[in-house]
Each structure stands twice: as structure tokens, then as C-alpha cells.
């Protein structure tokens, strides 16, 4: 690598900005090229979860250890309510955060804006509206998902309700996924996260709103619609002709629940470390995330196989102990996961669920974003 030339990072999402921060703080010249006109263009101020259960180390400590400042706004979630398809309620809690709520988008108090500011302060050059037609050799590629295997559609709103975390696992509300209501400091996000039947997302969202109105007395003030999407995949070949793939571009996403930010930030930082040290990025990534990523794929298969009626049993088990520890066991790389993974990988091939839409007469978030409806 020519150390006098700037390192190109394609994409200014969390993974790309994480790369830029670590590289620039190590004294490397970095240029981040982003096709959109701002960070967080796919998001609208909605809450998302930075998961904190798949490994023992707290995610904020992990990020600091990797060289990423964690001075962005977070709201720790230590407890919440989960519901099965029959409406039974299960309290889940732990003494440590299960996950951290962060807001996404170009706003002033979002994760995206905080990472952008950190990258600039470190000395990275950020070029917006700069569409890359041909990815340079030796670039870090952080261009996000290539397709939509899961979507989220919902509302962001103001409310005088108390802080809360509710999630319902009912295929009638969110096929193969979950519906959720998150409230923090007077701001709420209600959405359905779906892994199939994308064309009927509006009907599912309407049902979810009615469900949470009955359940919690939900009152939304000034609701604004939003939507997002994610890709579920086995880890791709992450080093391609000198280019390093990070985040969802590398197939890094939790297949069970669709939590991808931890993967994005960690992979971005590890790609930067590989550039700095000359180590193999694939080796660094495999040591850090391979086993938990594969466990997520097996977990997704089991979740779909259990179906509506048997998920209550799993929630009951989770509610009887420390939830963070119980969830971590799902990602511990057990003999069960090792036994099932080869068969699941062969059966599912590159995709972990069937296509949610055919991009014909569909207004799901993916189709709206890419103008194919």
C-alpha cells in the first residue's frame, strides 16, 4: 500500500465512519466518499438498538477499546416487556443494559452525526454527494446492504408516556419478526420488523398500532412515518482484490433480530486496524465475530421453525433469569450451533429467508428508496 496516498472509504455509514476515525487517529490520510448529501440518509431520527448481549464485554467498552469514542447519546435498556402470540407478558431484565437506544439519521443528536463529527475532528476528509463509479484498489467498502431481506416500517412521535420497551413476537403483526414500541425522554418509535410479506407492511403496521393502543394506552403526537431495511447473509469474502468489505456489505448482520450496528462499528474499526498494522482483516474479523455471526444464523432458523405457538416457551425461559446472560448463551458458539450450522448454511445458501417482495407494485421501504415500485 502506498502510505503517502489517502485511504479511500466508500460510504459514510457507521462502519465507514468507524474506519475513518481509527485511521485518522493513527495519522493516516483518509477520504470518505458518500453518495448521499448527508450522513444517516436512510433514517429519520428513529430509535435503534445497539445490542449488548452477544458477548460478555459491554459494547461501549468494546468500541472504546477499538478507538471509537462513545460520546454519542445513548439510553440504556435494562428491562422490558415481551409478549407472545397469545398476548402473554414476560418481564425481561438484567443488572446491565440489554441494549442501548440510539437515534439514527442526520439530526443533531444521532449516532450518525456524532460519528461524523468524530471523524472530522480526527482529520478525515468527508465528501458528500460523491458517487463512486469504480471502487479504488485498497479501499474500505462500506456501501451497506445490496438487497432487502428484512424491513422495518413505523412511526416516530412525541409522547408524554413514561420510558418503556415493549416487543411482541406474533407473525400476524410482523411475519417472522417482531413489533416494537420504544419510548425514551418523550420520544417514541413504533414499528414492525418483518422478514417476509413486505407488500402488506402497511396493514401489519396498522395492526401493530392498534395492538399497542390496547396494550399500553398508546398516544402518539405528531407521528411521522419512517422505514428501513437490512440484508441477512452469511459472511461474504471480506477481502476482495485488496478491498476490505465492512458492515452489511460484508454480510454482517444479526440474522435473528436484525441488530447490525455493533457488527458495523466493530468491522469498520478492524478494517482500519488491518490497514494500519498490515494484518489480515479476515483473520481479525473471524476471531472477533465469526462464531456469534454463525450462531445468529442458526438462531434465525430455529426462530422460524418454532413458529408462533412455541416462542412463548423461549420467552418464559428468558424471563426467569438474568436476560443478558440468557441471550448471550444463544450466541455462545455451543455444540448445538456447531452441529446445526453446516446444514442451515447449505439449506439457506446465501439467503436466510425468501424474498420479501418482487419489486413489482410494492411500496416497501426498499422499493421506495430505490424507486422500483
Secondary structure, 3 states (H helix, E strand, C coil): CCCCCCEEEECCCHHHHHHHHHHHHCCCCEEEEECCCCCCCCCCCCEEEEECCCCCCCHHHHHHHHCCCCCCCCEEECEEEEECCCCCEEEEECCCCCEEEEECCCCCCCHHHHHHHHHHHHCCEEEECCCCCCCCCCCEECCCCCCCCEEEEEEEEECCCCCEEEEECCCCCCCCCEEEEEEECCEEEEEEEECCCHHHHHHHHHHHHHHHHHHHCCCCEEEEEEEEEECCECCCCCEECCEEECHHHHCCCCCCCCCCHHHHHHHHHHHHHHHHHCCCHHHHHHHHHHHHHHHHHHHHHHHHHHHHHHHHHHHHHHHCCCHHHHHHHCCCCCHHHHHHHHHHHHHHCCECCCCCCCCCCCCCHHHHHHCCC
